[in-house]
């Protein structure tokens, strides 16, 4: 069957630049064509698979840690690249923080509002529409 929602697979996978509090973030879709999201989630949940198969759940703390790491690896892909205006994301000593999965995980863990913004943006299909569909709106 033909796909009904006209999203761009390229945007879903490679991400879309957006602004947050003066900084530019590159955010991929949390579902759709972003197979990396599914792969990372499965890999990080593997240690808990047998527990869940026995009908037990993981703690909220574990679930939050896993989902923060999934977001850092598969959704928040970069920040403040050349050519994108905005304030730099800074590390604890006020020097520019380079994007890395480790830095993204730390930032998403510390800044719950940014985490919510990234999650909300990644889940909104309007952010990943084909250019033709955007023009129709």
Legacy VTK file of the C-alpha trace (Angstrom):
# vtk DataFile Version 3.0
C-alpha trace
ASCII
DATASET POLYDATA
POINTS 137 float
0.000 0.000 0.000
1.211 3.510 -0.777
2.452 5.682 2.072
-0.289 8.138 3.093
1.750 10.735 5.027
4.213 12.487 2.728
7.255 12.761 4.964
10.802 12.919 3.674
12.747 9.763 4.552
15.953 11.752 4.140
14.820 14.337 6.709
13.641 11.601 9.082
17.043 9.888 8.976
19.503 12.774 8.491
17.591 15.241 10.649
16.351 18.797 10.382
18.060 21.880 11.834
15.974 23.821 14.347
16.578 26.505 16.958
16.311 26.025 20.699
17.094 28.816 23.155
19.473 30.464 20.664
21.295 27.255 19.724
20.890 25.201 16.553
20.110 21.495 16.914
20.017 18.768 14.264
17.132 16.452 15.146
16.077 13.227 13.393
12.627 11.681 13.626
11.992 9.298 16.495
10.115 6.869 14.298
9.252 6.564 10.631
12.207 5.881 8.337
14.793 6.354 11.096
15.784 2.703 11.465
18.766 3.788 13.561
16.295 4.743 16.319
14.858 1.220 16.366
18.310 -0.384 16.213
19.705 1.683 19.092
16.593 1.089 21.208
16.779 -2.684 20.644
20.521 -2.755 21.423
20.162 -0.771 24.636
17.126 -2.766 25.813
18.785 -6.137 25.134
20.155 -6.499 28.704
16.582 -6.186 30.009
14.891 -8.390 27.405
14.730 -11.606 29.448
13.385 -9.707 32.479
10.614 -8.168 30.367
9.815 -11.527 28.737
9.169 -12.871 32.249
6.565 -10.121 32.706
8.725 -7.840 34.820
9.275 -4.207 33.949
12.388 -2.102 34.123
12.509 0.691 36.668
11.633 4.240 35.664
15.258 5.203 36.286
16.541 2.552 33.862
13.902 3.467 31.265
14.866 7.167 31.462
18.574 6.354 31.108
17.954 4.115 28.111
15.683 6.616 26.368
18.114 9.478 27.028
20.888 7.443 25.434
18.641 6.503 22.478
17.863 10.190 21.981
21.566 11.086 22.131
22.555 8.374 19.635
19.687 8.369 17.168
17.733 11.633 17.435
19.912 14.568 18.546
22.526 14.236 15.805
24.510 17.467 16.085
24.482 21.059 17.273
25.798 24.476 16.207
27.388 23.587 12.895
29.080 26.282 10.831
26.486 28.195 8.859
23.828 27.903 11.557
23.570 30.990 13.740
23.035 30.631 17.431
24.660 30.510 20.788
27.118 27.730 21.359
26.281 24.943 23.766
28.839 25.253 26.540
30.435 22.712 28.806
30.902 23.193 32.556
33.921 25.519 32.130
32.046 27.755 29.627
34.001 26.582 26.597
32.114 25.452 23.472
31.009 21.838 23.804
31.635 19.731 20.723
28.824 17.408 19.768
29.407 13.807 20.805
27.073 11.095 22.011
28.645 11.414 25.456
28.093 15.195 25.571
24.572 14.862 24.166
23.700 12.233 26.799
25.034 14.454 29.571
23.183 17.528 28.302
19.887 15.671 27.818
20.214 14.209 31.320
20.895 17.584 32.942
18.471 19.720 30.902
14.997 18.162 31.092
13.399 21.040 29.153
15.790 20.588 26.251
15.140 16.851 26.360
11.387 17.470 26.135
11.892 19.892 23.233
14.006 17.347 21.320
11.498 14.548 22.006
8.545 16.712 20.962
10.273 17.956 17.790
11.351 14.416 16.832
7.797 13.135 17.216
6.088 15.880 15.184
5.618 14.685 11.585
5.160 18.268 10.363
8.902 18.785 10.921
9.748 16.040 8.416
7.345 16.680 5.543
8.478 16.719 1.914
8.994 20.238 0.574
5.992 19.747 -1.761
3.741 19.005 1.211
5.050 22.043 3.095
4.206 24.266 0.118
0.632 22.933 0.132
0.035 24.051 3.741
LINES 1 138
137 0 1 2 3 4 5 6 7 8 9 10 11 12 13 14 15 16 17 18 19 20 21 22 23 24 25 26 27 28 29 30 31 32 33 34 35 36 37 38 39 40 41 42 43 44 45 46 47 48 49 50 51 52 53 54 55 56 57 58 59 60 61 62 63 64 65 66 67 68 69 70 71 72 73 74 75 76 77 78 79 80 81 82 83 84 85 86 87 88 89 90 91 92 93 94 95 96 97 98 99 100 101 102 103 104 105 106 107 108 109 110 111 112 113 114 115 116 117 118 119 120 121 122 123 124 125 126 127 128 129 130 131 132 133 134 135 136
